[in-house]
Amino acid sequence: MLYPLSYGGQVMRVQVYPNRAVTSAPAHLPSPSSPSMVPVPHRSVLAPNYRPLDITLRSGEGVWLTDIHGHRYLDCLAGYSALNFGHSHPQLVEAAKEQASRLTLVSRAFNHDLLLPYAEALTMLTDTETMLPMNTGAEAVETAIKAARKWGYLVKGVPEDQADIIVAANAFHGRTTTIISFSTDPSARDHYGPYTPGFTVVPYDDADAVAAAITPYTVAILIEPIQGEAGVIIPAPSYLPSLRALATDNDVLLIADEIQSGLARTGYTLDEERVGVAADLITLGKALGGGLMPVSAVVGRHDVLSLMTVGTHGSTFGGNPMACRIGMEVVAMLSTGEFQQRARDLEGFLGERLAELVDDGLISSSRHVGLWAGIDANPALGLTGRQICEGMQSRGVLAKDTHGSTIRFAPPLVIERDELATALDALADTLHAARS
Ligand SMILES: Cc1ncc(COP(=O)(O)O)c(C=O)c1O
């Protein structure tokens, strides 16, 4: 079948087969930034592993996004917290431009002038000893898992191939085959087996369950300080300290996955600070790349990360000059404390407005910390999370559902109080409209 496809005012013919598309493109395609580019009218060229809102965005600045028709939207997802500093933050953009014209990639086969300064800056910011740079969050988690297993065999003395890591139900740590092997979400896991062994899943926010699961083969407890994808589930303040004590007492590593909770989202550089804990290894990602590119890292104990010796682990892009440059700017921005403060300053207002929605019967419950909230719509309204997000979209606010009728709310930390009010008004109006 042939579909005409208008691309920058030129028409090309797209031949669509069930699982692949063959295009005969015009000789000179316009640049993707051409304002006349229209969205592709069929989807077969793109694997359907996402179902985005029906919107095509073209530019962003701060908390605001603009679509191809010129409509503006307030971003209340912030790239799943990768955009803590907002879209196109001038300091980050300038740094990226300057670095792009100087040096972007050398691979770890050669040193470059930013790698060590970046490592020093990031470890200083996080009060850790050593860092190992990667790219995506899932890679950082994989790295922490590998480091913990290696520590288990070489230092703790666990028999080879017997290491076990305790993880939590409903966690989200990424999409690799090993990570989804211990996911309890069927949509993330089903039909991707055979699964990687070596993980014990226990209920979240249940330190007794962790204690009961520890064996002589346990090498680590891997935990999100707050479960983001699960709906911003905030455990009891004693949870992480209890895990810290269990880890110390049983010669087990505590790994905090701060890829979403870290880097100012909850009002602290690391969320573990909020509850007075220092993990042995911490995974960082998302906002570490300033929303410009994937940048992740594992930071933590030198005696553990130093086991990742020459040739035993690596990444072509991990620690590249561009990533280091952006990471250093992010560290510099976080070092001022401004973004942590912004999240803490608006936390009270966010909580008050959510409490009002509970009082009005529009939401049944909510959880929030810093500028991060999980909001459960009142089931009596009969709205799915998707429908709520569509309602908010029609009111100029972009948010994302998690599961069922739960909305996650995580605007860029540069949001102003009146903009936050606008976003919450859009939520309230959407829910009111369903009731009337
Ligand atoms: C806590 C946590 N860990 C790991 C990841 C995976 O990060 P990435 O999507 O960059 O691989 C995510 C992503 O949402 C996350 O929230």
The ligand as a Tripos MOL2 file, in Angstrom:
@<TRIPOS>MOLECULE
LIG
   16    16     1     0     0
SMALL
NO_CHARGES

@<TRIPOS>ATOM
      1 C1         14.4190    4.9110   39.8990 C.3       1 LIG1
      2 C2         14.7630    4.6720   38.4620 C.ar      1 LIG1
      3 N1         15.8140    3.8920   38.1620 N.ar      1 LIG1
      4 C3         16.1770    3.6630   36.8930 C.ar      1 LIG1
      5 C4         15.4680    4.2120   35.8460 C.ar      1 LIG1
      6 C5         15.8790    3.9050   34.4230 C.3       1 LIG1
      7 O1         16.4420    5.0220   33.8220 O.3       1 LIG1
      8 P1         16.6080    5.0760   32.2220 P.3       1 LIG1
      9 O2         15.2200    5.1770   31.6660 O.co2     1 LIG1
     10 O3         17.4270    6.2990   31.9760 O.co2     1 LIG1
     11 O4         17.2900    3.8230   31.8250 O.co2     1 LIG1
     12 C6         14.3640    5.0130   36.1160 C.ar      1 LIG1
     13 C7         13.5690    5.5770   35.0010 C.2       1 LIG1
     14 O5         12.4770    6.0400   35.1500 O.2       1 LIG1
     15 C8         14.0000    5.2560   37.4560 C.ar      1 LIG1
     16 O6         12.9490    6.0110   37.7690 O.3       1 LIG1
@<TRIPOS>BOND
     1     1     2 1
     2     2     3 ar
     3     2    15 ar
     4     3     4 ar
     5     4     5 ar
     6     5     6 1
     7     5    12 ar
     8     6     7 1
     9     7     8 1
    10     8     9 2
    11     8    10 1
    12     8    11 1
    13    12    13 1
    14    12    15 ar
    15    13    14 2
    16    15    16 1
@<TRIPOS>SUBSTRUCTURE
     1 LIG1         1 GROUP 0 **** ****
